[in-house]
Amino acid sequence: MTRTARRRWTRELDGEIDGIAIGNAGPVLIHSYDPPAGGKWIDDVIPGRLGAFDRQTGESRWVGPCEVGYGRGFAAGFGVEDDCFVLGPASGGHLIARMSLSSGELLGAESIESFDQAVFASDVSLTLTPARVSGILTTAMLEVWSYQRDGARFHMIGRDGDSAVVLYTDKRAQRQGVLRLDLELGELAGELLPAELSNVHDMAVSDGVMVLLAGDGAVRERLHLLGASTKDGRVLWRESVQEEALGGMPDVILSLNAGKLYVGRDALLDVRDALTGRLLGEMTVPGLDEHLAWKVADGAGLLAEETRVSVFEIPD
């Protein structure tokens, strides 16, 4: 029986939301901005603001200006010294900014190479463009390595232990595969999946498992979930994604946390065992079909819509 996820709280914000972060403890972070009248502005980056909200009640701890604004690429997360970090565009190029988690005070900021996607971690954060993958010492706010590969175009990145997991396209074969990079040195540590996949729409990585949402490349594409080991690429399971009764294929998003795979299908959320793909349950999450951002951590699902943010109880 499908049930509706219990909502802890919901808040309407003054500006539009463009980024969120949630950890296993502590507050949640919400990055937002005020769109200019008529949608036009002089600079390429709209100034942003960052707020910390209690994960249990939604009460605002602080909201303040943020050096990182709205634009190309974004990531945020929590440090180890009562601090938090935001990576993204600023008026003079991309930055990594460090702020006090208690007060929102700006503690420092450093320039980094521009990126399209990032994965935050308190030790080493990762950024990605179609041409390069970079590793950044988070607390030092310093890029320490970059990786490029001839004939490859990079699409998505994940983090698992001491490895970066990278989805790429072999330009010559026009097929996609997955690489593993050493996190300390940024060197190639192996090819997890050969470039034989037609079309990967999403990827989630955690706890020794990567799950791909892959299609067959056909005009009327069929999707399936593929679970594999991040150590050796061994395929653990496959599962077809069923078409909806009406309206064709659903909009599917993936999240991995604490050994569970969360598959969002429009407003439905399937909960699966990450190692086997076995379905454990399903629920409806109001607003998930309108999500701008969605993250799961330690039994909480953080959902951002255009101007509204909510936290739901999610099985962990």
N, C-alpha and C positions, 0 to 999 in steps of 0.2 A: 504494500500500500504506500503510495506516494504521500508524503506529508510536507507541510510548509515549514521552512526553516524559521526558528525563533529569532526575532530581531531584538538585539540588545538595545540599540538606540539608532536614531537618525538625526542628522543635523542638516539644515539648509544653510549654505554659505553665501556671502555677498557676491563673490566672484565665481568664475568658472574654474573647475578642477582640472588639472592636467597631470598630476602625479601623486602617488601614495606610497607609504611604507608601513609595514607591520612586522614586529619581531615576536619571539616567544614570550616576552614579558615587556612591561613598560607601556608607554603611550603609543598611539599611532601618529604618523606624520601625514599632513595634507598640504600639498603645494597647489596654489591657485593664482589666478591673475584676473585683472579687470580688462576686458576687451575694449579697445577704443571705439568711440562713436563712429558708426559707419564702417567699422572693420578696417580702418586705415591708420597707420602709424608711420613715423619717420624712420625709426630704427628697425632692424630685422628682429629684435628681441623685445617682447613686452615685459616690463619689470614684474617680478613675481613676489609672492609672500609665502611664508612657511608657517604652519601652525602645528602644535602638539596637543592632542586630545586624549583624555583618559579612555583606555580601551574598554573599561567596564561601563562607564556612564556617559561618555561623550562630552564630559565637561572640558571646556577649553583651559589649558594650562598657560599657553601663550600663543600669540599670533604676531608676527613681525615681518618687516621687509627681508627679502632674501636676495643675495647677490646673483643667484641663478634665476633666470626668467623663463618665460614660455618660448619654446622654439624647438629646434632639432635635437632630439636625444634628451633623456632624463633618467636619473636613478637617485635613490636616497636610501639611507639606512642608519643604523645605530653603531656608535663606536664603543670603546671599552673604558673611556674616561669621562662618563657623564656627558657625552657629546653626541652629535649626529652630523651626518654629512649629506651634501646634495651635489650631484654632478649634472652639468647641463650647460646651456648657452648663456652667455652674458653679452653685454654691448661690445666688448673687445675680444670676443672669442669664447671658447668653452672654458669653464672653471670647475674645480672641485672646491667647495666651501665647507668649512667646519664651524658648527654653531654649538652653543651650550644647550644641552638637553633640558636643563632646569629653567633657563630664562630666555633662550632664543638669541642670546648675545652672539654676534659674529666673532669668532676666535681666529679666523684666518682664511685665506683663499689663495689658490695657485692656478696658473694657466695650465691647461692640458690640451692635447690634440682633439680636434672635433670628432664626434662619434654619432652613430645612429642608434645604437643600442648599448646598454650597460647592465652589468650584474654587480651589485654592491656586496661587499663582505668587509668585516672589520679589519682583516689583515691585508688581503690583496683584492682589489676591485678590478673588473674586466670591462673593456670597451671594445666596440666592434664597428667597422665600416665595411663596405664591400671589398676593400683592398687590404685591410690590416686588422689584426687583433692586438690589443695592448694590455699590459698589466701595470697597475698602479698601487704602490704601497699606500694604503689608505691613510693611516695616521700621519705619515710624512708628507702626504699629498704629492707624491713624486712618481712619474712614470719610469719604470725600471726595465721594461722590455717591450718589444713589438715583434709580431710574426707576420710574414707575408709568404705567399706561395704562388709561384708562376702557374698561370692557367686556371686559377681558382677564384671564385667569387664567394665571399662569405655572407651568410644570411642571418644566422641566429647563434647565440652563445649561451652556455650554461656552466655552472660550477659544481664540481663534486669532489670533495676532499682536496687532494693536492693536484687536481687536474682541471683544465679548462676543456669543455666539450663544444666543438664548433661544427655547425651544419654548413656545408659548402656545396657549390656546383662546380663540376668539372666542365669548363667551357667547351672543350673539344667534344666530349661525349654528350654534353647537355643532360647529364644525370647528376643526382645529388648523393652525397655521402656524409659521413661524420668522422672528424678528426679528434684526437686527444692530444693536448699540449701539456707539457710540464709547467706547473704553476710558478715555480721558483725561477726557472730560466727562460720560459717562453719558447722552448724548443719542442719540435714534433716528437711525441712519445708513442705514436702509433695511429693506424687507421682503424677506427672502431667498426664502421660500416663502409663497404666499398661504394663507389659512386654508381649505383645501380637503381636508385629510387627515382621515380618520375617527377613527383611534386610533393614536397613536405610543407604543410601549412602551419604547423606549430610544433614546439618541442619543449619538454619539461625535463629537468635533471635534478636528482637528489638521491642521497643514500645508496649509491652504487647502481642506480637504475636511470635509464633515459627512456622516455616515452615519446614517440613521434606520431603526429597525426598526418598520415600520408594518403595521397590520392594516386589514381592510376593514370592521370594525364588525359583521360578521354574527355570528349565534349560534355557528356553527361557523366561527370566524375563520380566514382565510388570511393568513399573514404574508409580507412581502417586505422586502428591503433596498433602500434608496434612497440613492444617492450623489449629492451635489450640491456645487457650489462655494460656499465661504463668502464670496466676493467679490461675486458677482452672482446666486447662487441657481440658476445653470444646472444642470440635471439631467445628470449624467455617466453614470449607469448604474442599472439596476434588476435585481434578481435575486429569484426566489421562494425562500422557505425551505421546504424539503421536509418533509412530515410524516414522523414516525418510522414504521417498519414496524409497531410495536406501541405502544400507549399514547398515540396522538394527537400533538399538537404538543409539541416539546421546549421546555425552558426555555432561552431565548436571551439572551446578554449580549454587549455590544460593547466593543471596545477599539481605539484607534488609536494607532500609534506609528511614527515614522520611515517614513511612507509605506505601512505595512502595516495592514490591517484584520484583527483577530482576532475571530472569531465563535465564542463558546462555545455549544455545543448539548449540554446535559446534561454528560457527561464528555468530549465531543469538542471539539476546537478546530480550526476552519478558518482557514487563513492566506490572505488575499486581497490583491491589489494594490488600494490604496485609490482610485486614480484610475480604474480600469477595472472593478473588481469581479472580475477574473479569479482563479480559484482557483489558488493556488500549492502547496498541500499541506494535509494534515490530520494530526492526532495526537490521542492520548488523553492527558488530564491527570488522573491519579488524584486524586479528591477535588473536582474542579471542579463536579461535580453537587451537592455539599454545601457550596458556597462561601458564606461570609458576606461576603467581600470579595475582589476580584481586580483586580490592576493589572499592566500590562506596561511595561517600560522597558529599552531597550538590551540586548535579547536575554535578558532575565530576566522570568519570570512569578512574581509574588508572590501566593500563595494563602493565605487565612485561612479555616480552618474554626472550629468552636466554641472549641476550646482548642489547636488545632494550627496552626502556620504553616510553609509550605514555599516554597522557591524552585526553579523549574524552568528548564531551558535552553529558550528559545523562539527560533525563527529571527527575525532582525531584518532 
